[in-house]
Amino acid sequence: MKAVFVGKTTRDLVDRDIPTPGPNEVLIKNVAVSSNPKDAKLPIFIPGYEAIEGNDIAGYVEAVGSDVTRFKKGDKVAAFTVMKTHDKYGAYAEYSVSPDNTAFHLGPNTSFEDAAALPLAYITAAIGLFKRLQLLEPGQSGDRDGAVLVYGGATTVGVYAIQLLKAAGYHVVAVAGASQAVATSYGADEVIDYRHKSNDELVDAIAASHGGKGVTHVYDAVSEHGSTQASLGALIKSGRGGRYTYVLPIDDAELAFLPATIKHERTLCATAHEDEGEFAQRWFDWVGDKMDKGEFRAQKVTVVPGGLEGVKEGLRRLQEGEVHGEKLVYRINETPGLA
């Protein structure tokens, strides 16, 4: 098969053997795959790391490993593959292996491109909201008085978090910049522009949201460039306590000053392949159904020409910060040299 080998300075199209699924795994013949920011970052930040990178795929089940009962050959699916495990699970290839709990069925109304834009970012949003922030899930009874802040409301994780929050019945306040309309289009009740504001001004704006009640929970989908200070400042100013979750590493010193009433915990999507596997399976099944009914939407898709050959350009755009309010997707059949 053709695949893209990603290193610190290389994104080369290479030939590889088709991988074999193990127990509780499925082999997927990819139709569309997508990029995440970490795909460009890992080979730079981890010395010596090289791999068939990527983790978001959509296509047809080609084969199943032992103990797999939810899928069969020919099923239309999408999947979140295991991260940082080198070639077997990489998305930038004609075929990829995924654990069966992070694969999910696609209905006839869902395009492969939209489905490929979903897995990693979506499950990152779900884990952060319902595990780390301990918010009520859709259909659960309870108090939803406190608003939730999504910092980075136009990011892919952000638009998925907004939709999940609205499905669960929450008032959503988003922080965004030039792409504010994106956050609004996905259901945010209020959008605050962070541009041209000092940290104190942004804190005040967040604290004044939701009719002056502010927010009690924060999903920080940015976790840099001042998002931590503004998010935590708003929680402190509310005086009501709350919870804060973030997706990138944060220095302990930035969290040490917090009062005991504010809890914080990082969100890692890798737990979908670990101790939160059952949770991930349930939420992937949920979104597969909602997508096909038109009740949940993928981030805006931008198809990069050239199939797997286009991955080099896609990772360059991510590395240079040129991607805003969109998800880069590659159609495998556009790859030069396929049999």
Secondary structure by P-SEA (a helix, b strand, c coil): cbbbbbcccccccccccbbbbcccbbbbbcccccccccccccccccccccccccccccccccccccccccccccccccccccccccccccccccbbbbccccbbbbcccccaaaaaaccaaaaaaaaaaccccccccccccccccbbbbbcccccaaaaaaaaaaaaaccbbbbbbccaaaaaaaacccbbbbcccccaaaaaaaaaacccccccccccccccccaaaaaaaaaaaaacccbbbbbcccccccccccccccbbbbbbbcccccccaaaaaaaaaaaaaaaaaaccccccbbbbbcccccaaaaaaaaaaacccccbbbbbccccccccc
